[in-house]
Amino acid sequence: MVATFLVIVSEILRFSQSIEHDPSAEDWTRLQQYASWMCGLDLTPYEKIPDSTLHRLSSNLPGGVLLPKLEWLRWDAEASPIALTSFRLFLSPHLKNIVFSCLDMYDVPRSQLAGLVQTIPVLPTSLEDLTIMCGFEEEELLKDAISSFICRCGSSLRAFRSSVLLSEAAVHHLMQLPNLRSWDTAQGPPRTLPLSIFPALEELHLEELAALQWLHLLASDEKGTFQNHSTPTTSHANIRETLRSLSCPPNTTIDSTILSSILKFRNLVMLYVGTYCDEAERCTFHLTDGDVENLAITLPRLKSLQLGIVCDFNYCRTTVASLMSISVHCPDLTSLETHFNTLTIVDDMKHLHDGGSGRGNAKCKLRNLKVGYLPLEVRGEDIETLVVGFKVIFPCLTDFTQYNDHWYELRSKLRMYI
């Protein structure tokens, strides 16, 4: 596919170099033949294509579309040699997946914002997947355009991601779409709720702290109190069953309150709760070994779990016992990163090595443990103790990833057990 696009770009550039004379019928036939093969396109930096060439293409191609079978399109406004004002040239009737990105507004001409605002209304409402991530300051223009478009989308929409806040009407419409499976949002719930909400949602990614209100709302009882003290009459039971993936903002404080909400979604297979340590503000991970055990017991289907990293300052209250709980109760886990305190890690692992705390689940699939920063330097004589302890917890473990220098010797030793 990449090679095909390179050929198409080459043909367009060759065409632009001879723009002074009319292309031959053979030129048009060759270009249309190459273009008819393309199903996907990721616009990346190539030599700039003159506007005059794009205009001639749109005027002479059948239907004014360059790639008539295009199904997915990624358009990076910062990198693309083609302005968004030429979007209609790529408006294939088969488009199902579109990604617009323009995150660094300072490196992008302001005309791109106008181009994006003009482009959104002509997007096909039959889209299945739409992503619009941008960093323009004038978000109000985009809010109106995107909200209006979302309100016109039908049942085909399955995934929507945007860094731009939506109108309340647009959020209402999204909440009632029958096939919406995935939603990324940076805003909190609307002041009022529709009668039915998220009948099929499987992935919910909360991008900002304000969006955490969704978690508390959807985990609340059917007649729980809402943020403006009203009493919702909608049922949230369906989303508790359908939700498979939940992601919270990276600066979330995870404590027993937020944990109680998370545990309402018992069919989760992916859970991401970003937490961090700060020497001045201490650690934002407030769970205990018992809390993590409760999480593992309640969410046994987990395949990917992220609860922060190894605690940089050893402020957290979880130990390697929490890793044991995860191993025992989450056999399908393939990705893990979590807080745990390393102050007692050598003694804890000796206890495991001596058989005093049981063993992990031999069926646990975890092979790579994301460990991050290890605050303590490990003595040479303790390296094997730690490695054996990790193998007791995760029998299939073969590697530590994202490690610092203090983990290097442990990693080397671990590979001797493969």
Contacts in CASP RR format, 6 or more apart in sequence:
PFRMAT RR
TARGET T0000
AUTHOR 0000-0000-0000
METHOD contacts of the structure
MODEL  1
MVATFLVIVSEILRFSQSIEHDPSAEDWTRLQQYASWMCGLDLTPYEKIP
DSTLHRLSSNLPGGVLLPKLEWLRWDAEASPIALTSFRLFLSPHLKNIVF
SCLDMYDVPRSQLAGLVQTIPVLPTSLEDLTIMCGFEEEELLKDAISSFI
CRCGSSLRAFRSSVLLSEAAVHHLMQLPNLRSWDTAQGPPRTLPLSIFPA
LEELHLEELAALQWLHLLASDEKGTFQNHSTPTTSHANIRETLRSLSCPP
NTTIDSTILSSILKFRNLVMLYVGTYCDEAERCTFHLTDGDVENLAITLP
RLKSLQLGIVCDFNYCRTTVASLMSISVHCPDLTSLETHFNTLTIVDDMK
HLHDGGSGRGNAKCKLRNLKVGYLPLEVRGEDIETLVVGFKVIFPCLTDF
TQYNDHWYELRSKLRMYI
1 38 0 8 1.000
1 39 0 8 1.000
1 40 0 8 1.000
4 34 0 8 1.000
4 37 0 8 1.000
4 38 0 8 1.000
5 38 0 8 1.000
5 41 0 8 1.000
7 34 0 8 1.000
8 31 0 8 1.000
8 34 0 8 1.000
8 35 0 8 1.000
8 38 0 8 1.000
8 66 0 8 1.000
8 67 0 8 1.000
9 46 0 8 1.000
9 47 0 8 1.000
9 49 0 8 1.000
11 27 0 8 1.000
11 30 0 8 1.000
11 31 0 8 1.000
11 34 0 8 1.000
12 31 0 8 1.000
12 49 0 8 1.000
12 53 0 8 1.000
12 57 0 8 1.000
13 47 0 8 1.000
13 49 0 8 1.000
15 23 0 8 1.000
15 27 0 8 1.000
15 31 0 8 1.000
15 53 0 8 1.000
15 56 0 8 1.000
15 57 0 8 1.000
16 49 0 8 1.000
16 50 0 8 1.000
16 52 0 8 1.000
16 53 0 8 1.000
19 50 0 8 1.000
19 52 0 8 1.000
19 53 0 8 1.000
19 56 0 8 1.000
28 60 0 8 1.000
32 61 0 8 1.000
32 62 0 8 1.000
35 61 0 8 1.000
35 66 0 8 1.000
35 67 0 8 1.000
35 68 0 8 1.000
36 67 0 8 1.000
36 68 0 8 1.000
36 69 0 8 1.000
37 69 0 8 1.000
38 67 0 8 1.000
38 69 0 8 1.000
38 70 0 8 1.000
39 69 0 8 1.000
39 70 0 8 1.000
39 71 0 8 1.000
39 72 0 8 1.000
40 67 0 8 1.000
40 70 0 8 1.000
40 71 0 8 1.000
40 72 0 8 1.000
40 73 0 8 1.000
41 67 0 8 1.000
41 70 0 8 1.000
41 72 0 8 1.000
41 73 0 8 1.000
41 74 0 8 1.000
41 90 0 8 1.000
42 74 0 8 1.000
43 73 0 8 1.000
43 74 0 8 1.000
43 75 0 8 1.000
43 76 0 8 1.000
43 79 0 8 1.000
43 80 0 8 1.000
43 81 0 8 1.000
43 82 0 8 1.000
44 76 0 8 1.000
44 79 0 8 1.000
44 80 0 8 1.000
45 79 0 8 1.000
45 80 0 8 1.000
45 81 0 8 1.000
46 81 0 8 1.000
47 81 0 8 1.000
48 81 0 8 1.000
49 81 0 8 1.000
49 82 0 8 1.000
51 83 0 8 1.000
51 86 0 8 1.000
54 82 0 8 1.000
54 86 0 8 1.000
54 89 0 8 1.000
57 64 0 8 1.000
57 66 0 8 1.000
57 89 0 8 1.000
58 64 0 8 1.000
58 66 0 8 1.000
58 86 0 8 1.000
58 88 0 8 1.000
58 89 0 8 1.000
61 89 0 8 1.000
62 68 0 8 1.000
64 88 0 8 1.000
64 89 0 8 1.000
65 88 0 8 1.000
65 89 0 8 1.000
65 90 0 8 1.000
65 91 0 8 1.000
65 92 0 8 1.000
65 93 0 8 1.000
66 89 0 8 1.000
66 90 0 8 1.000
67 90 0 8 1.000
67 92 0 8 1.000
68 92 0 8 1.000
68 93 0 8 1.000
68 94 0 8 1.000
69 92 0 8 1.000
69 94 0 8 1.000
70 90 0 8 1.000
70 92 0 8 1.000
70 94 0 8 1.000
70 95 0 8 1.000
71 92 0 8 1.000
71 94 0 8 1.000
71 95 0 8 1.000
71 96 0 8 1.000
71 97 0 8 1.000
72 95 0 8 1.000
72 96 0 8 1.000
72 97 0 8 1.000
72 98 0 8 1.000
72 129 0 8 1.000
73 90 0 8 1.000
73 95 0 8 1.000
73 97 0 8 1.000
73 98 0 8 1.000
73 99 0 8 1.000
74 98 0 8 1.000
74 99 0 8 1.000
74 101 0 8 1.000
75 84 0 8 1.000
75 87 0 8 1.000
75 98 0 8 1.000
75 99 0 8 1.000
75 100 0 8 1.000
75 101 0 8 1.000
76 101 0 8 1.000
76 102 0 8 1.000
77 84 0 8 1.000
77 100 0 8 1.000
77 101 0 8 1.000
77 102 0 8 1.000
77 108 0 8 1.000
77 112 0 8 1.000
77 116 0 8 1.000
77 134 0 8 1.000
78 101 0 8 1.000
78 102 0 8 1.000
78 103 0 8 1.000
78 104 0 8 1.000
78 107 0 8 1.000
78 108 0 8 1.000
83 111 0 8 1.000
83 112 0 8 1.000
83 115 0 8 1.000
84 100 0 8 1.000
84 112 0 8 1.000
84 115 0 8 1.000
84 116 0 8 1.000
84 118 0 8 1.000
84 119 0 8 1.000
85 111 0 8 1.000
85 115 0 8 1.000
85 118 0 8 1.000
85 119 0 8 1.000
87 115 0 8 1.000
87 119 0 8 1.000
87 122 0 8 1.000
88 122 0 8 1.000
91 122 0 8 1.000
91 124 0 8 1.000
93 124 0 8 1.000
95 124 0 8 1.000
95 127 0 8 1.000
96 126 0 8 1.000
96 127 0 8 1.000
96 128 0 8 1.000
96 129 0 8 1.000
97 127 0 8 1.000
97 128 0 8 1.000
97 129 0 8 1.000
97 130 0 8 1.000
98 123 0 8 1.000
98 127 0 8 1.000
98 129 0 8 1.000
98 130 0 8 1.000
98 131 0 8 1.000
99 131 0 8 1.000
99 133 0 8 1.000
100 116 0 8 1.000
100 119 0 8 1.000
100 131 0 8 1.000
100 132 0 8 1.000
100 133 0 8 1.000
100 134 0 8 1.000
101 131 0 8 1.000
101 133 0 8 1.000
101 134 0 8 1.000
102 108 0 8 1.000
102 112 0 8 1.000
102 113 0 8 1.000
102 116 0 8 1.000
102 133 0 8 1.000
102 134 0 8 1.000
102 135 0 8 1.000
102 136 0 8 1.000
103 133 0 8 1.000
103 134 0 8 1.000
103 135 0 8 1.000
104 135 0 8 1.000
105 113 0 8 1.000
105 134 0 8 1.000
105 135 0 8 1.000
105 136 0 8 1.000
105 137 0 8 1.000
113 134 0 8 1.000
113 136 0 8 1.000
113 138 0 8 1.000
113 141 0 8 1.000
113 142 0 8 1.000
116 132 0 8 1.000
116 134 0 8 1.000
116 136 0 8 1.000
116 142 0 8 1.000
116 145 0 8 1.000
117 141 0 8 1.000
117 142 0 8 1.000
117 145 0 8 1.000
120 132 0 8 1.000
120 142 0 8 1.000
120 145 0 8 1.000
120 146 0 8 1.000
120 148 0 8 1.000
120 149 0 8 1.000
121 145 0 8 1.000
121 148 0 8 1.000
121 149 0 8 1.000
123 130 0 8 1.000
123 149 0 8 1.000
125 149 0 8 1.000
125 152 0 8 1.000
125 153 0 8 1.000
125 154 0 8 1.000
125 156 0 8 1.000
126 154 0 8 1.000
126 156 0 8 1.000
127 153 0 8 1.000
127 156 0 8 1.000
127 157 0 8 1.000
128 156 0 8 1.000
128 157 0 8 1.000
128 158 0 8 1.000
128 159 0 8 1.000
129 157 0 8 1.000
129 158 0 8 1.000
129 159 0 8 1.000
129 160 0 8 1.000
130 157 0 8 1.000
130 159 0 8 1.000
130 160 0 8 1.000
130 161 0 8 1.000
130 162 0 8 1.000
131 159 0 8 1.000
131 160 0 8 1.000
131 161 0 8 1.000
131 162 0 8 1.000
132 142 0 8 1.000
132 146 0 8 1.000
132 161 0 8 1.000
132 162 0 8 1.000
132 163 0 8 1.000
132 164 0 8 1.000
133 161 0 8 1.000
133 162 0 8 1.000
133 163 0 8 1.000
134 142 0 8 1.000
134 163 0 8 1.000
134 164 0 8 1.000
135 163 0 8 1.000
136 142 0 8 1.000
139 164 0 8 1.000
139 165 0 8 1.000
142 164 0 8 1.000
143 164 0 8 1.000
143 165 0 8 1.000
143 166 0 8 1.000
143 167 0 8 1.000
144 167 0 8 1.000
146 162 0 8 1.000
146 164 0 8 1.000
146 166 0 8 1.000
146 170 0 8 1.000
147 166 0 8 1.000
147 167 0 8 1.000
147 169 0 8 1.000
147 170 0 8 1.000
148 170 0 8 1.000
150 160 0 8 1.000
150 166 0 8 1.000
150 170 0 8 1.000
150 173 0 8 1.000
150 174 0 8 1.000
151 169 0 8 1.000
151 170 0 8 1.000
151 173 0 8 1.000
153 173 0 8 1.000
153 177 0 8 1.000
154 177 0 8 1.000
155 177 0 8 1.000
155 178 0 8 1.000
155 179 0 8 1.000
156 179 0 8 1.000
157 177 0 8 1.000
157 179 0 8 1.000
157 180 0 8 1.000
158 179 0 8 1.000
158 180 0 8 1.000
158 181 0 8 1.000
158 182 0 8 1.000
159 180 0 8 1.000
159 181 0 8 1.000
159 182 0 8 1.000
159 183 0 8 1.000
159 203 0 8 1.000
160 174 0 8 1.000
160 180 0 8 1.000
160 182 0 8 1.000
160 183 0 8 1.000
160 184 0 8 1.000
161 182 0 8 1.000
161 183 0 8 1.000
161 184 0 8 1.000
161 205 0 8 1.000
162 184 0 8 1.000
162 185 0 8 1.000
163 186 0 8 1.000
163 207 0 8 1.000
165 186 0 8 1.000
165 187 0 8 1.000
166 174 0 8 1.000
166 187 0 8 1.000
168 190 0 8 1.000
168 191 0 8 1.000
168 192 0 8 1.000
171 187 0 8 1.000
171 189 0 8 1.000
171 190 0 8 1.000
172 190 0 8 1.000
172 192 0 8 1.000
172 194 0 8 1.000
174 180 0 8 1.000
174 183 0 8 1.000
175 193 0 8 1.000
175 194 0 8 1.000
175 196 0 8 1.000
175 197 0 8 1.000
175 198 0 8 1.000
176 194 0 8 1.000
176 196 0 8 1.000
176 197 0 8 1.000
176 199 0 8 1.000
178 199 0 8 1.000
178 200 0 8 1.000
179 200 0 8 1.000
180 198 0 8 1.000
180 200 0 8 1.000
180 201 0 8 1.000
181 200 0 8 1.000
181 201 0 8 1.000
181 202 0 8 1.000
181 203 0 8 1.000
182 201 0 8 1.000
182 202 0 8 1.000
182 203 0 8 1.000
182 204 0 8 1.000
182 205 0 8 1.000
182 245 0 8 1.000
183 201 0 8 1.000
183 203 0 8 1.000
183 204 0 8 1.000
183 205 0 8 1.000
184 205 0 8 1.000
184 207 0 8 1.000
185 204 0 8 1.000
185 205 0 8 1.000
185 206 0 8 1.000
185 207 0 8 1.000
185 211 0 8 1.000
185 214 0 8 1.000
186 206 0 8 1.000
186 207 0 8 1.000
186 208 0 8 1.000
186 210 0 8 1.000
186 211 0 8 1.000
187 208 0 8 1.000
187 210 0 8 1.000
187 211 0 8 1.000
188 210 0 8 1.000
188 211 0 8 1.000
188 213 0 8 1.000
188 214 0 8 1.000
189 213 0 8 1.000
189 214 0 8 1.000
189 217 0 8 1.000
189 226 0 8 1.000
189 227 0 8 1.000
191 228 0 8 1.000
192 230 0 8 1.000
193 226 0 8 1.000
193 232 0 8 1.000
193 234 0 8 1.000
194 234 0 8 1.000
195 233 0 8 1.000
195 234 0 8 1.000
196 234 0 8 1.000
196 235 0 8 1.000
197 234 0 8 1.000
197 236 0 8 1.000
197 239 0 8 1.000
198 218 0 8 1.000
198 238 0 8 1.000
198 239 0 8 1.000
198 242 0 8 1.000
199 238 0 8 1.000
199 242 0 8 1.000
200 242 0 8 1.000
201 239 0 8 1.000
201 242 0 8 1.000
201 243 0 8 1.000
202 242 0 8 1.000
202 243 0 8 1.000
202 244 0 8 1.000
202 245 0 8 1.000
203 243 0 8 1.000
203 244 0 8 1.000
203 245 0 8 1.000
203 246 0 8 1.000
203 270 0 8 1.000
204 214 0 8 1.000
204 218 0 8 1.000
204 243 0 8 1.000
204 245 0 8 1.000
204 246 0 8 1.000
204 247 0 8 1.000
205 245 0 8 1.000
205 246 0 8 1.000
205 247 0 8 1.000
206 212 0 8 1.000
206 214 0 8 1.000
206 215 0 8 1.000
206 246 0 8 1.000
206 247 0 8 1.000
206 248 0 8 1.000
206 249 0 8 1.000
207 249 0 8 1.000
208 249 0 8 1.000
209 249 0 8 1.000
209 251 0 8 1.000
209 252 0 8 1.000
211 249 0 8 1.000
212 248 0 8 1.000
212 249 0 8 1.000
212 252 0 8 1.000
212 258 0 8 1.000
213 227 0 8 1.000
215 246 0 8 1.000
215 248 0 8 1.000
215 258 0 8 1.000
215 261 0 8 1.000
215 262 0 8 1.000
216 261 0 8 1.000
217 226 0 8 1.000
217 227 0 8 1.000
217 232 0 8 1.000
217 236 0 8 1.000
218 236 0 8 1.000
218 239 0 8 1.000
218 240 0 8 1.000
218 264 0 8 1.000
219 236 0 8 1.000
219 240 0 8 1.000
219 260 0 8 1.000
219 261 0 8 1.000
219 262 0 8 1.000
219 264 0 8 1.000
219 265 0 8 1.000
220 226 0 8 1.000
220 232 0 8 1.000
220 236 0 8 1.000
222 232 0 8 1.000
222 233 0 8 1.000
222 234 0 8 1.000
222 235 0 8 1.000
222 236 0 8 1.000
222 237 0 8 1.000
223 231 0 8 1.000
223 232 0 8 1.000
223 233 0 8 1.000
224 231 0 8 1.000
224 232 0 8 1.000
225 231 0 8 1.000
226 232 0 8 1.000
239 265 0 8 1.000
240 264 0 8 1.000
240 265 0 8 1.000
240 266 0 8 1.000
241 266 0 8 1.000
241 267 0 8 1.000
242 267 0 8 1.000
243 265 0 8 1.000
243 267 0 8 1.000
243 268 0 8 1.000
244 267 0 8 1.000
244 268 0 8 1.000
244 269 0 8 1.000
244 270 0 8 1.000
245 268 0 8 1.000
245 269 0 8 1.000
245 270 0 8 1.000
245 271 0 8 1.000
246 262 0 8 1.000
246 265 0 8 1.000
246 268 0 8 1.000
246 270 0 8 1.000
246 271 0 8 1.000
246 272 0 8 1.000
247 270 0 8 1.000
247 271 0 8 1.000
247 272 0 8 1.000
247 273 0 8 1.000
248 254 0 8 1.000
248 258 0 8 1.000
248 272 0 8 1.000
248 273 0 8 1.000
248 274 0 8 1.000
249 274 0 8 1.000
250 274 0 8 1.000
250 275 0 8 1.000
250 276 0 8 1.000
251 274 0 8 1.000
251 275 0 8 1.000
251 276 0 8 1.000
251 284 0 8 1.000
252 258 0 8 1.000
252 273 0 8 1.000
252 274 0 8 1.000
252 275 0 8 1.000
252 284 0 8 1.000
253 275 0 8 1.000
253 284 0 8 1.000
253 286 0 8 1.000
254 273 0 8 1.000
254 274 0 8 1.000
254 275 0 8 1.000
254 284 0 8 1.000
254 285 0 8 1.000
254 286 0 8 1.000
254 287 0 8 1.000
254 307 0 8 1.000
255 286 0 8 1.000
255 287 0 8 1.000
256 286 0 8 1.000
256 287 0 8 1.000
256 291 0 8 1.000
258 273 0 8 1.000
259 287 0 8 1.000
259 291 0 8 1.000
259 294 0 8 1.000
259 295 0 8 1.000
262 268 0 8 1.000
262 271 0 8 1.000
262 273 0 8 1.000
262 295 0 8 1.000
263 294 0 8 1.000
263 295 0 8 1.000
263 298 0 8 1.000
263 299 0 8 1.000
265 299 0 8 1.000
266 298 0 8 1.000
266 299 0 8 1.000
267 301 0 8 1.000
268 299 0 8 1.000
268 301 0 8 1.000
268 302 0 8 1.000
269 301 0 8 1.000
269 302 0 8 1.000
269 303 0 8 1.000
269 304 0 8 1.000
269 332 0 8 1.000
270 302 0 8 1.000
270 303 0 8 1.000
270 304 0 8 1.000
270 305 0 8 1.000
271 299 0 8 1.000
271 302 0 8 1.000
271 304 0 8 1.000
271 305 0 8 1.000
271 306 0 8 1.000
271 307 0 8 1.000
272 304 0 8 1.000
272 306 0 8 1.000
273 306 0 8 1.000
273 307 0 8 1.000
273 308 0 8 1.000
274 306 0 8 1.000
274 307 0 8 1.000
274 308 0 8 1.000
275 283 0 8 1.000
275 284 0 8 1.000
275 285 0 8 1.000
275 307 0 8 1.000
275 308 0 8 1.000
275 339 0 8 1.000
276 284 0 8 1.000
276 308 0 8 1.000
277 283 0 8 1.000
277 284 0 8 1.000
277 285 0 8 1.000
277 311 0 8 1.000
277 312 0 8 1.000
277 313 0 8 1.000
277 315 0 8 1.000
277 316 0 8 1.000
278 284 0 8 1.000
279 312 0 8 1.000
279 313 0 8 1.000
282 313 0 8 1.000
282 315 0 8 1.000
283 311 0 8 1.000
283 313 0 8 1.000
283 315 0 8 1.000
283 316 0 8 1.000
283 339 0 8 1.000
285 307 0 8 1.000
285 308 0 8 1.000
285 311 0 8 1.000
285 316 0 8 1.000
285 318 0 8 1.000
285 339 0 8 1.000
286 316 0 8 1.000
286 317 0 8 1.000
287 295 0 8 1.000
287 307 0 8 1.000
287 316 0 8 1.000
287 317 0 8 1.000
287 318 0 8 1.000
287 322 0 8 1.000
287 339 0 8 1.000
288 317 0 8 1.000
288 318 0 8 1.000
289 317 0 8 1.000
289 318 0 8 1.000
289 319 0 8 1.000
289 321 0 8 1.000
289 322 0 8 1.000
289 325 0 8 1.000
290 322 0 8 1.000
290 325 0 8 1.000
291 318 0 8 1.000
292 307 0 8 1.000
292 318 0 8 1.000
292 322 0 8 1.000
292 325 0 8 1.000
292 326 0 8 1.000
292 338 0 8 1.000
293 321 0 8 1.000
293 322 0 8 1.000
293 325 0 8 1.000
293 329 0 8 1.000
296 302 0 8 1.000
296 325 0 8 1.000
296 326 0 8 1.000
296 328 0 8 1.000
296 329 0 8 1.000
296 330 0 8 1.000
297 325 0 8 1.000
297 329 0 8 1.000
299 330 0 8 1.000
300 329 0 8 1.000
300 330 0 8 1.000
300 331 0 8 1.000
301 330 0 8 1.000
301 332 0 8 1.000
302 330 0 8 1.000
302 332 0 8 1.000
302 333 0 8 1.000
303 332 0 8 1.000
303 333 0 8 1.000
303 334 0 8 1.000
303 335 0 8 1.000
304 333 0 8 1.000
304 334 0 8 1.000
304 335 0 8 1.000
304 336 0 8 1.000
305 326 0 8 1.000
305 330 0 8 1.000
305 333 0 8 1.000
305 335 0 8 1.000
305 336 0 8 1.000
305 337 0 8 1.000
305 338 0 8 1.000
306 335 0 8 1.000
306 336 0 8 1.000
306 337 0 8 1.000
306 338 0 8 1.000
306 370 0 8 1.000
307 337 0 8 1.000
307 338 0 8 1.000
307 339 0 8 1.000
308 337 0 8 1.000
308 338 0 8 1.000
308 339 0 8 1.000
309 337 0 8 1.000
309 338 0 8 1.000
309 339 0 8 1.000
309 370 0 8 1.000
309 371 0 8 1.000
309 372 0 8 1.000
309 373 0 8 1.000
309 402 0 8 1.000
310 339 0 8 1.000
310 340 0 8 1.000
310 342 0 8 1.000
310 371 0 8 1.000
310 372 0 8 1.000
310 373 0 8 1.000
310 374 0 8 1.000
310 375 0 8 1.000
311 339 0 8 1.000
311 340 0 8 1.000
311 341 0 8 1.000
311 342 0 8 1.000
311 375 0 8 1.000
312 373 0 8 1.000
312 375 0 8 1.000
313 375 0 8 1.000
314 341 0 8 1.000
314 342 0 8 1.000
314 343 0 8 1.000
314 375 0 8 1.000
314 376 0 8 1.000
315 341 0 8 1.000
316 339 0 8 1.000
316 340 0 8 1.000
316 341 0 8 1.000
317 341 0 8 1.000
318 338 0 8 1.000
318 339 0 8 1.000
318 340 0 8 1.000
318 341 0 8 1.000
319 340 0 8 1.000
319 341 0 8 1.000
319 344 0 8 1.000
319 345 0 8 1.000
319 348 0 8 1.000
320 340 0 8 1.000
320 345 0 8 1.000
320 348 0 8 1.000
320 349 0 8 1.000
320 352 0 8 1.000
320 389 0 8 1.000
320 393 0 8 1.000
321 348 0 8 1.000
321 357 0 8 1.000
322 338 0 8 1.000
322 340 0 8 1.000
323 336 0 8 1.000
323 338 0 8 1.000
323 340 0 8 1.000
323 393 0 8 1.000
323 394 0 8 1.000
324 352 0 8 1.000
324 357 0 8 1.000
324 358 0 8 1.000
324 360 0 8 1.000
324 393 0 8 1.000
326 333 0 8 1.000
326 336 0 8 1.000
326 338 0 8 1.000
327 333 0 8 1.000
327 360 0 8 1.000
327 361 0 8 1.000
327 364 0 8 1.000
327 366 0 8 1.000
327 393 0 8 1.000
327 394 0 8 1.000
328 360 0 8 1.000
328 361 0 8 1.000
328 364 0 8 1.000
329 361 0 8 1.000
330 364 0 8 1.000
331 361 0 8 1.000
331 363 0 8 1.000
331 364 0 8 1.000
331 365 0 8 1.000
332 365 0 8 1.000
333 364 0 8 1.000
333 365 0 8 1.000
333 366 0 8 1.000
334 365 0 8 1.000
334 366 0 8 1.000
334 367 0 8 1.000
335 366 0 8 1.000
335 368 0 8 1.000
335 370 0 8 1.000
336 366 0 8 1.000
336 369 0 8 1.000
336 370 0 8 1.000
337 369 0 8 1.000
337 370 0 8 1.000
337 371 0 8 1.000
337 372 0 8 1.000
337 402 0 8 1.000
342 374 0 8 1.000
342 375 0 8 1.000
342 376 0 8 1.000
343 376 0 8 1.000
345 376 0 8 1.000
345 386 0 8 1.000
346 378 0 8 1.000
346 382 0 8 1.000
346 385 0 8 1.000
346 386 0 8 1.000
348 357 0 8 1.000
349 385 0 8 1.000
349 386 0 8 1.000
349 388 0 8 1.000
349 389 0 8 1.000
349 390 0 8 1.000
350 385 0 8 1.000
351 357 0 8 1.000
352 358 0 8 1.000
352 388 0 8 1.000
352 389 0 8 1.000
352 392 0 8 1.000
352 393 0 8 1.000
353 385 0 8 1.000
353 388 0 8 1.000
353 389 0 8 1.000
353 392 0 8 1.000
355 392 0 8 1.000
358 392 0 8 1.000
359 392 0 8 1.000
359 393 0 8 1.000
359 395 0 8 1.000
360 392 0 8 1.000
360 393 0 8 1.000
360 394 0 8 1.000
360 395 0 8 1.000
361 395 0 8 1.000
362 395 0 8 1.000
364 394 0 8 1.000
364 395 0 8 1.000
364 396 0 8 1.000
365 396 0 8 1.000
366 394 0 8 1.000
366 396 0 8 1.000
366 397 0 8 1.000
367 396 0 8 1.000
367 397 0 8 1.000
367 398 0 8 1.000
367 399 0 8 1.000
368 397 0 8 1.000
368 398 0 8 1.000
368 399 0 8 1.000
368 400 0 8 1.000
368 401 0 8 1.000
369 390 0 8 1.000
369 394 0 8 1.000
369 397 0 8 1.000
369 399 0 8 1.000
369 400 0 8 1.000
369 401 0 8 1.000
370 400 0 8 1.000
370 401 0 8 1.000
370 402 0 8 1.000
371 400 0 8 1.000
371 401 0 8 1.000
371 402 0 8 1.000
371 403 0 8 1.000
371 407 0 8 1.000
372 402 0 8 1.000
372 403 0 8 1.000
372 404 0 8 1.000
372 407 0 8 1.000
373 404 0 8 1.000
374 403 0 8 1.000
374 404 0 8 1.000
374 406 0 8 1.000
374 407 0 8 1.000
376 406 0 8 1.000
377 406 0 8 1.000
378 386 0 8 1.000
378 406 0 8 1.000
378 409 0 8 1.000
378 410 0 8 1.000
380 409 0 8 1.000
383 409 0 8 1.000
383 410 0 8 1.000
383 413 0 8 1.000
384 413 0 8 1.000
386 410 0 8 1.000
387 410 0 8 1.000
387 413 0 8 1.000
387 414 0 8 1.000
387 417 0 8 1.000
390 397 0 8 1.000
390 410 0 8 1.000
390 414 0 8 1.000
391 397 0 8 1.000
391 414 0 8 1.000
391 417 0 8 1.000
397 414 0 8 1.000
398 414 0 8 1.000
398 415 0 8 1.000
398 418 0 8 1.000
399 411 0 8 1.000
399 414 0 8 1.000
399 415 0 8 1.000
400 407 0 8 1.000
400 410 0 8 1.000
400 411 0 8 1.000
400 414 0 8 1.000
403 410 0 8 1.000
403 411 0 8 1.000
END
